[in-house]
Amino acid sequence: MADFGSETGVEGLDYAAGLAEFPLEKIYRRILRTYIRSTPALLEKLQSDLQDPSDENIQDYITTVHGLKGASYGVHANLVGDKAKALEFAAKDGDLKTVFSQNDALIATTQRMLSDLEAYLDATPEKD
């Protein structure tokens, strides 16, 4: 298994795969900055959906965690994508015990990754 994040210090981010997918590093970095800006709203929604676990809110949770999963995989933030995927399937299966017990960990992991990623991007110049 690859040591993702070793080139950036951002745990769970496969920066090399992102560079392989996007033709210019500056494009990938812009996409990462968009991810940094947009993801906190998803995390807030995940928290609010579980404040009142009605059927409607659980369906909203599934949609939101699915979006976080897709956005994370799209930028090669695979650790967050994997955690979101697990919670999406738990929620779909009605395993709310797992959702409630692991949601805070997903949010904390994501917030830490966003912070580390922003620090990395701010500290390193674009190469192209």
TIVO-2410 file (N, C-alpha, C; in nm, 3 decimals):
# residues 128
REC num residu      c1      c2      c3 atome chaine
REC   1      M   0.085  -0.118   0.000     N      A
REC   1      M   0.000   0.000   0.000    CA      A
REC   1      M   0.089   0.124   0.000     C      A
REC   2      A   0.056   0.220  -0.082     N      A
REC   2      A   0.134   0.342  -0.093    CA      A
REC   2      A   0.118   0.427   0.033     C      A
REC   3      D   0.222   0.501   0.067     N      A
REC   3      D   0.218   0.592   0.181    CA      A
REC   3      D   0.164   0.726   0.134     C      A
REC   4      F   0.034   0.733   0.114     N      A
REC   4      F  -0.026   0.854   0.061    CA      A
REC   4      F  -0.005   0.969   0.156     C      A
REC   5      G   0.027   1.083   0.101     N      A
REC   5      G   0.048   1.202   0.181    CA      A
REC   5      G   0.193   1.227   0.212     C      A
REC   6      S   0.280   1.129   0.186     N      A
REC   6      S   0.419   1.148   0.224    CA      A
REC   6      S   0.485   1.261   0.145     C      A
REC   7      E   0.443   1.285   0.023     N      A
REC   7      E   0.504   1.393  -0.055    CA      A
REC   7      E   0.455   1.530  -0.012     C      A
REC   8      T   0.343   1.536   0.059     N      A
REC   8      T   0.287   1.664   0.102    CA      A
REC   8      T   0.278   1.679   0.253     C      A
REC   9      G   0.283   1.569   0.324     N      A
REC   9      G   0.258   1.573   0.467    CA      A
REC   9      G   0.109   1.577   0.499     C      A
REC  10      V   0.025   1.560   0.398     N      A
REC  10      V  -0.120   1.562   0.417    CA      A
REC  10      V  -0.168   1.417   0.418     C      A
REC  11      E  -0.198   1.366   0.537     N      A
REC  11      E  -0.240   1.227   0.549    CA      A
REC  11      E  -0.367   1.201   0.469     C      A
REC  12      G  -0.364   1.096   0.389     N      A
REC  12      G  -0.481   1.054   0.315    CA      A
REC  12      G  -0.499   1.118   0.179     C      A
REC  13      L  -0.407   1.206   0.141     N      A
REC  13      L  -0.414   1.269   0.009    CA      A
REC  13      L  -0.309   1.207  -0.082     C      A
REC  14      D  -0.352   1.154  -0.194     N      A
REC  14      D  -0.259   1.098  -0.292    CA      A
REC  14      D  -0.229   1.207  -0.396     C      A
REC  15      Y  -0.138   1.296  -0.359     N      A
REC  15      Y  -0.103   1.411  -0.444    CA      A
REC  15      Y  -0.046   1.365  -0.577     C      A
REC  16      A   0.034   1.260  -0.575     N      A
REC  16      A   0.093   1.210  -0.699    CA      A
REC  16      A  -0.015   1.163  -0.797     C      A
REC  17      A  -0.118   1.097  -0.746     N      A
REC  17      A  -0.229   1.055  -0.834    CA      A
REC  17      A  -0.304   1.176  -0.888     C      A
REC  18      G  -0.319   1.279  -0.807     N      A
REC  18      G  -0.384   1.401  -0.855    CA      A
REC  18      G  -0.304   1.465  -0.966     C      A
REC  19      L  -0.173   1.469  -0.950     N      A
REC  19      L  -0.087   1.526  -1.055    CA      A
REC  19      L  -0.092   1.443  -1.182     C      A
REC  20      A  -0.106   1.313  -1.166     N      A
REC  20      A  -0.114   1.225  -1.283    CA      A
REC  20      A  -0.245   1.246  -1.358     C      A
REC  21      E  -0.351   1.281  -1.285     N      A
REC  21      E  -0.482   1.299  -1.348    CA      A
REC  21      E  -0.497   1.435  -1.415     C      A
REC  22      F  -0.443   1.538  -1.352     N      A
REC  22      F  -0.460   1.673  -1.405    CA      A
REC  22      F  -0.333   1.716  -1.477     C      A
REC  23      P  -0.345   1.775  -1.595     N      A
REC  23      P  -0.229   1.801  -1.679    CA      A
REC  23      P  -0.132   1.907  -1.624     C      A
REC  24      L  -0.181   1.999  -1.546     N      A
REC  24      L  -0.096   2.103  -1.489    CA      A
REC  24      L  -0.116   2.107  -1.338     C      A
REC  25      E  -0.007   2.120  -1.264     N      A
REC  25      E  -0.018   2.125  -1.119    CA      A
REC  25      E  -0.105   2.242  -1.074     C      A
REC  26      K  -0.096   2.356  -1.144     N      A
REC  26      K  -0.176   2.470  -1.100    CA      A
REC  26      K  -0.326   2.442  -1.109     C      A
REC  27      I  -0.366   2.361  -1.205     N      A
REC  27      I  -0.508   2.324  -1.215    CA      A
REC  27      I  -0.548   2.237  -1.095     C      A
REC  28      Y  -0.466   2.139  -1.065     N      A
REC  28      Y  -0.494   2.051  -0.951    CA      A
REC  28      Y  -0.499   2.132  -0.821     C      A
REC  29      R  -0.407   2.224  -0.804     N      A
REC  29      R  -0.404   2.306  -0.684    CA      A
REC  29      R  -0.529   2.394  -0.674     C      A
REC  30      R  -0.577   2.446  -0.785     N      A
REC  30      R  -0.701   2.525  -0.784    CA      A
REC  30      R  -0.820   2.438  -0.743     C      A
REC  31      I  -0.822   2.316  -0.793     N      A
REC  31      I  -0.929   2.222  -0.757    CA      A
REC  31      I  -0.921   2.190  -0.608     C      A
REC  32      L  -0.800   2.170  -0.557     N      A
REC  32      L  -0.783   2.144  -0.414    CA      A
REC  32      L  -0.831   2.263  -0.331     C      A
REC  33      R  -0.802   2.384  -0.375     N      A
REC  33      R  -0.847   2.503  -0.301    CA      A
REC  33      R  -1.000   2.512  -0.302     C      A
REC  34      T  -1.063   2.476  -0.412     N      A
REC  34      T  -1.209   2.473  -0.418    CA      A
REC  34      T  -1.263   2.369  -0.320     C      A
REC  35      Y  -1.199   2.255  -0.313     N      A
REC  35      Y  -1.237   2.150  -0.218    CA      A
REC  35      Y  -1.226   2.202  -0.075     C      A
REC  36      I  -1.117   2.274  -0.046     N      A
REC  36      I  -1.097   2.330   0.087    CA      A
REC  36      I  -1.210   2.428   0.122     C      A
REC  37      R  -1.250   2.510   0.026     N      A
REC  37      R  -1.355   2.611   0.051    CA      A
REC  37      R  -1.494   2.549   0.064     C      A
REC  38      S  -1.522   2.446  -0.015     N      A
REC  38      S  -1.659   2.393  -0.020    CA      A
REC  38      S  -1.689   2.284   0.082     C      A
REC  39      T  -1.589   2.215   0.127     N      A
REC  39      T  -1.612   2.099   0.215    CA      A
REC  39      T  -1.667   2.135   0.353     C      A
REC  40      P  -1.625   2.244   0.416     N      A
REC  40      P  -1.682   2.274   0.549    CA      A
REC  40      P  -1.835   2.281   0.551     C      A
REC  41      A  -1.898   2.328   0.447     N      A
REC  41      A  -2.045   2.331   0.442    CA      A
REC  41      A  -2.103   2.190   0.445     C      A
REC  42      L  -2.036   2.097   0.380     N      A
REC  42      L  -2.082   1.958   0.383    CA      A
REC  42      L  -2.070   1.902   0.525     C      A
REC  43      L  -1.961   1.934   0.592     N      A
REC  43      L  -1.942   1.884   0.728    CA      A
REC  43      L  -2.048   1.941   0.823     C      A
REC  44      E  -2.081   2.067   0.807     N      A
REC  44      E  -2.188   2.127   0.888    CA      A
REC  44      E  -2.321   2.058   0.862     C      A
REC  45      K  -2.347   2.026   0.737     N      A
REC  45      K  -2.472   1.958   0.701    CA      A
REC  45      K  -2.476   1.817   0.762     C      A
REC  46      L  -2.363   1.747   0.761     N      A
REC  46      L  -2.360   1.614   0.822    CA      A
REC  46      L  -2.395   1.622   0.971     C      A
REC  47      Q  -2.344   1.723   1.039     N      A
REC  47      Q  -2.375   1.740   1.181    CA      A
REC  47      Q  -2.522   1.775   1.201     C      A
REC  48      S  -2.572   1.867   1.122     N      A
REC  48      S  -2.710   1.911   1.143    CA      A
REC  48      S  -2.810   1.800   1.108     C      A
REC  49      D  -2.780   1.719   1.010     N      A
REC  49      D  -2.871   1.610   0.973    CA      A
REC  49      D  -2.889   1.510   1.087     C      A
REC  50      L  -2.786   1.496   1.170     N      A
REC  50      L  -2.795   1.398   1.279    CA      A
REC  50      L  -2.851   1.456   1.408     C      A
REC  51      Q  -2.875   1.587   1.411     N      A
REC  51      Q  -2.933   1.648   1.531    CA      A
REC  51      Q  -3.075   1.596   1.555     C      A
REC  52      D  -3.148   1.573   1.446     N      A
REC  52      D  -3.283   1.517   1.453    CA      A
REC  52      D  -3.288   1.403   1.351     C      A
REC  53      P  -3.261   1.281   1.394     N      A
REC  53      P  -3.248   1.170   1.299    CA      A
REC  53      P  -3.381   1.118   1.244     C      A
REC  54      S  -3.459   1.207   1.186     N      A
REC  54      S  -3.582   1.165   1.120    CA      A
REC  54      S  -3.546   1.093   0.989     C      A
REC  55      D  -3.644   1.026   0.933     N      A
REC  55      D  -3.619   0.957   0.804    CA      A
REC  55      D  -3.571   1.056   0.698     C      A
REC  56      E  -3.632   1.173   0.694     N      A
REC  56      E  -3.593   1.274   0.596    CA      A
REC  56      E  -3.448   1.320   0.618     C      A
REC  57      N  -3.412   1.343   0.744     N      A
REC  57      N  -3.276   1.388   0.773    CA      A
REC  57      N  -3.173   1.278   0.746     C      A
REC  58      I  -3.209   1.155   0.769     N      A
REC  58      I  -3.116   1.045   0.738    CA      A
REC  58      I  -3.097   1.036   0.587     C      A
REC  59      Q  -3.203   1.056   0.511     N      A
REC  59      Q  -3.188   1.058   0.365    CA      A
REC  59      Q  -3.099   1.175   0.321     C      A
REC  60      D  -3.117   1.289   0.384     N      A
REC  60      D  -3.030   1.404   0.356    CA      A
REC  60      D  -2.885   1.371   0.392     C      A
REC  61      Y  -2.867   1.304   0.504     N      A
REC  61      Y  -2.733   1.264   0.547    CA      A
REC  61      Y  -2.668   1.174   0.441     C      A
REC  62      I  -2.743   1.078   0.393     N      A
REC  62      I  -2.691   0.986   0.290    CA      A
REC  62      I  -2.649   1.066   0.167     C      A
REC  63      T  -2.729   1.160   0.125     N      A
REC  63      T  -2.696   1.242   0.008    CA      A
REC  63      T  -2.571   1.325   0.033     C      A
REC  64      T  -2.562   1.385   0.150     N      A
REC  64      T  -2.448   1.471   0.181    CA      A
REC  64      T  -2.320   1.391   0.195     C      A
REC  65      V  -2.325   1.278   0.265     N      A
REC  65      V  -2.204   1.197   0.282    CA      A
REC  65      V  -2.161   1.136   0.147     C      A
REC  66      H  -2.258   1.109   0.062     N      A
REC  66      H  -2.227   1.062  -0.074    CA      A
REC  66      H  -2.152   1.172  -0.151     C      A
REC  67      G  -2.197   1.295  -0.136     N      A
REC  67      G  -2.130   1.407  -0.202    CA      A
REC  67      G  -1.989   1.427  -0.150     C      A
REC  68      L  -1.970   1.414  -0.019     N      A
REC  68      L  -1.836   1.425   0.040    CA      A
REC  68      L  -1.747   1.314  -0.013     C      A
REC  69      K  -1.801   1.195  -0.022     N      A
REC  69      K  -1.726   1.081  -0.075    CA      A
REC  69      K  -1.679   1.111  -0.217     C      A
REC  70      G  -1.770   1.153  -0.303     N      A
REC  70      G  -1.736   1.179  -0.442    CA      A
REC  70      G  -1.637   1.292  -0.459     C      A
REC  71      A  -1.659   1.401  -0.385     N      A
REC  71      A  -1.567   1.515  -0.393    CA      A
REC  71      A  -1.428   1.475  -0.345     C      A
REC  72      S  -1.423   1.395  -0.240     N      A
REC  72      S  -1.294   1.354  -0.184    CA      A
REC  72      S  -1.220   1.261  -0.279     C      A
REC  73      Y  -1.289   1.162  -0.331     N      A
REC  73      Y  -1.225   1.074  -0.429    CA      A
REC  73      Y  -1.183   1.153  -0.553     C      A
REC  74      G  -1.260   1.254  -0.589     N      A
REC  74      G  -1.229   1.334  -0.708    CA      A
REC  74      G  -1.099   1.410  -0.698     C      A
REC  75      V  -1.059   1.445  -0.574     N      A
REC  75      V  -0.932   1.516  -0.556    CA      A
REC  75      V  -0.823   1.424  -0.499     C      A
REC  76      H  -0.855   1.296  -0.489     N      A
REC  76      H  -0.763   1.194  -0.438    CA      A
REC  76      H  -0.738   1.207  -0.288     C      A
REC  77      A  -0.840   1.257  -0.216     N      A
REC  77      A  -0.838   1.256  -0.070    CA      A
REC  77      A  -0.903   1.125  -0.026     C      A
REC  78      N  -0.831   1.018  -0.047     N      A
REC  78      N  -0.888   0.884  -0.037    CA      A
REC  78      N  -0.924   0.843   0.105     C      A
REC  79      L  -0.852   0.891   0.205     N      A
REC  79      L  -0.885   0.857   0.343    CA      A
REC  79      L  -1.025   0.910   0.378     C      A
REC  80      V  -1.051   1.034   0.344     N      A
REC  80      V  -1.184   1.091   0.370    CA      A
REC  80      V  -1.288   1.021   0.284     C      A
REC  81      G  -1.256   0.995   0.158     N      A
REC  81      G  -1.349   0.924   0.070    CA      A
REC  81      G  -1.387   0.788   0.125     C      A
REC  82      D  -1.289   0.715   0.176     N      A
REC  82      D  -1.316   0.582   0.232    CA      A
REC  82      D  -1.404   0.589   0.357     C      A
REC  83      K  -1.376   0.685   0.444     N      A
REC  83      K  -1.456   0.701   0.566    CA      A
REC  83      K  -1.599   0.743   0.531     C      A
REC  84      A  -1.613   0.834   0.436     N      A
REC  84      A  -1.747   0.877   0.393    CA      A
REC  84      A  -1.823   0.761   0.330     C      A
REC  85      K  -1.754   0.682   0.250     N      A
REC  85      K  -1.818   0.566   0.186    CA      A
REC  85      K  -1.872   0.469   0.291     C      A
REC  86      A  -1.792   0.441   0.393     N      A
REC  86      A  -1.836   0.349   0.497    CA      A
REC  86      A  -1.961   0.401   0.567     C      A
REC  87      L  -1.964   0.533   0.595     N      A
REC  87      L  -2.081   0.589   0.662    CA      A
REC  87      L  -2.202   0.597   0.569     C      A
REC  88      E  -2.178   0.622   0.442     N      A
REC  88      E  -2.289   0.621   0.346    CA      A
REC  88      E  -2.357   0.484   0.345     C      A
REC  89      F  -2.277   0.378   0.336     N      A
REC  89      F  -2.335   0.244   0.332    CA      A
REC  89      F  -2.398   0.205   0.465     C      A
REC  90      A  -2.339   0.247   0.576     N      A
REC  90      A  -2.400   0.220   0.706    CA      A
REC  90      A  -2.537   0.287   0.715     C      A
REC  91      A  -2.544   0.413   0.672     N      A
REC  91      A  -2.672   0.484   0.676    CA      A
REC  91      A  -2.775   0.419   0.584     C      A
REC  92      K  -2.732   0.379   0.466     N      A
REC  92      K  -2.824   0.312   0.373    CA      A
REC  92      K  -2.876   0.181   0.431     C      A
REC  93      D  -2.790   0.113   0.509     N      A
REC  93      D  -2.828  -0.014   0.570    CA      A
REC  93      D  -2.907   0.004   0.699     C      A
REC  94      G  -2.928   0.129   0.740     N      A
REC  94      G  -3.002   0.155   0.863    CA      A
REC  94      G  -2.919   0.136   0.989     C      A
REC  95      D  -2.788   0.128   0.974     N      A
REC  95      D  -2.698   0.109   1.088    CA      A
REC  95      D  -2.663   0.245   1.148     C      A
REC  96      L  -2.760   0.304   1.215     N      A
REC  96      L  -2.741   0.437   1.271    CA      A
REC  96      L  -2.644   0.438   1.387     C      A
REC  97      K  -2.628   0.326   1.455     N      A
REC  97      K  -2.529   0.318   1.563    CA      A
REC  97      K  -2.389   0.348   1.508     C      A
REC  98      T  -2.356   0.289   1.395     N      A
REC  98      T  -2.226   0.315   1.331    CA      A
REC  98      T  -2.217   0.460   1.285     C      A
REC  99      V  -2.323   0.509   1.224     N      A
REC  99      V  -2.323   0.647   1.176    CA      A
REC  99      V  -2.298   0.743   1.292     C      A
REC 100      F  -2.372   0.726   1.400     N      A
REC 100      F  -2.356   0.817   1.514    CA      A
REC 100      F  -2.220   0.801   1.581     C      A
REC 101      S  -2.168   0.680   1.585     N      A
REC 101      S  -2.040   0.659   1.654    CA      A
REC 101      S  -1.919   0.702   1.571     C      A
REC 102      Q  -1.934   0.710   1.438     N      A
REC 102      Q  -1.819   0.741   1.354    CA      A
REC 102      Q  -1.828   0.875   1.282     C      A
REC 103      N  -1.941   0.942   1.289     N      A
REC 103      N  -1.956   1.069   1.218    CA      A
REC 103      N  -1.858   1.175   1.268     C      A
REC 104      D  -1.842   1.186   1.399     N      A
REC 104      D  -1.750   1.287   1.453    CA      A
REC 104      D  -1.606   1.259   1.408     C      A
REC 105      A  -1.569   1.133   1.399     N      A
REC 105      A  -1.434   1.097   1.352    CA      A
REC 105      A  -1.416   1.136   1.205     C      A
REC 106      L  -1.519   1.115   1.125     N      A
REC 106      L  -1.512   1.158   0.984    CA      A
REC 106      L  -1.492   1.308   0.976     C      A
REC 107      I  -1.568   1.383   1.054     N      A
REC 107      I  -1.558   1.528   1.051    CA      A
REC 107      I  -1.420   1.574   1.098     C      A
REC 108      A  -1.370   1.515   1.207     N      A
REC 108      A  -1.239   1.553   1.259    CA      A
REC 108      A  -1.127   1.520   1.159     C      A
REC 109      T  -1.135   1.404   1.099     N      A
REC 109      T  -1.034   1.364   0.998    CA      A
REC 109      T  -1.036   1.460   0.881     C      A
REC 110      T  -1.156   1.494   0.836     N      A
REC 110      T  -1.169   1.584   0.721    CA      A
REC 110      T  -1.117   1.723   0.755     C      A
REC 111      Q  -1.154   1.774   0.871     N      A
REC 111      Q  -1.107   1.907   0.910    CA      A
REC 111      Q  -0.955   1.912   0.923     C      A
REC 112      R  -0.896   1.807   0.979     N      A
REC 112      R  -0.750   1.801   0.992    CA      A
REC 112      R  -0.685   1.797   0.854     C      A
REC 113      M  -0.741   1.718   0.764     N      A
REC 113      M  -0.686   1.710   0.629    CA      A
REC 113      M  -0.698   1.844   0.557     C      A
REC 114      L  -0.811   1.912   0.571     N      A
REC 114      L  -0.829   2.042   0.508    CA      A
REC 114      L  -0.727   2.143   0.560     C      A
REC 115      S  -0.706   2.142   0.690     N      A
REC 115      S  -0.610   2.233   0.751    CA      A
REC 115      S  -0.468   2.203   0.702     C      A
REC 116      D  -0.431   2.076   0.703     N      A
REC 116      D  -0.298   2.036   0.657    CA      A
REC 116      D  -0.279   2.068   0.508     C      A
REC 117      L  -0.383   2.045   0.431     N      A
REC 117      L  -0.376   2.071   0.288    CA      A
REC 117      L  -0.361   2.220   0.259     C      A
REC 118      E  -0.437   2.301   0.329     N      A
REC 118      E  -0.426   2.446   0.309    CA      A
REC 118      E  -0.286   2.495   0.348     C      A
REC 119      A  -0.234   2.444   0.458     N      A
REC 119      A  -0.099   2.482   0.501    CA      A
REC 119      A   0.004   2.441   0.396     C      A
REC 120      Y  -0.011   2.322   0.341     N      A
REC 120      Y   0.081   2.276   0.237    CA      A
REC 120      Y   0.075   2.366   0.114     C      A
REC 121      L  -0.045   2.394   0.067     N      A
REC 121      L  -0.060   2.477  -0.053    CA      A
REC 121      L  -0.007   2.618  -0.030     C      A
REC 122      D  -0.028   2.672   0.089     N      A
REC 122      D   0.020   2.806   0.119    CA      A
REC 122      D   0.172   2.810   0.129     C      A
REC 123      A   0.232   2.701   0.172     N      A
REC 123      A   0.377   2.699   0.196    CA      A
REC 123      A   0.461   2.657   0.076     C      A
REC 124      T   0.396   2.601  -0.025     N      A
REC 124      T   0.473   2.550  -0.140    CA      A
REC 124      T   0.430   2.620  -0.268     C      A
REC 125      P   0.524   2.663  -0.348     N      A
REC 125      P   0.491   2.727  -0.475    CA      A
REC 125      P   0.449   2.625  -0.581     C      A
REC 126      E   0.372   2.672  -0.676     N      A
REC 126      E   0.337   2.587  -0.791    CA      A
REC 126      E   0.463   2.561  -0.873     C      A
REC 127      K   0.468   2.443  -0.933     N      A
REC 127      K   0.588   2.406  -1.010    CA      A
REC 127      K   0.576   2.434  -1.158     C      A
REC 128      D   0.455   2.464  -1.205     N      A
REC 128      D   0.441   2.493  -1.349    CA      A
REC 128      D   0.366   2.619  -1.374     C      A
***
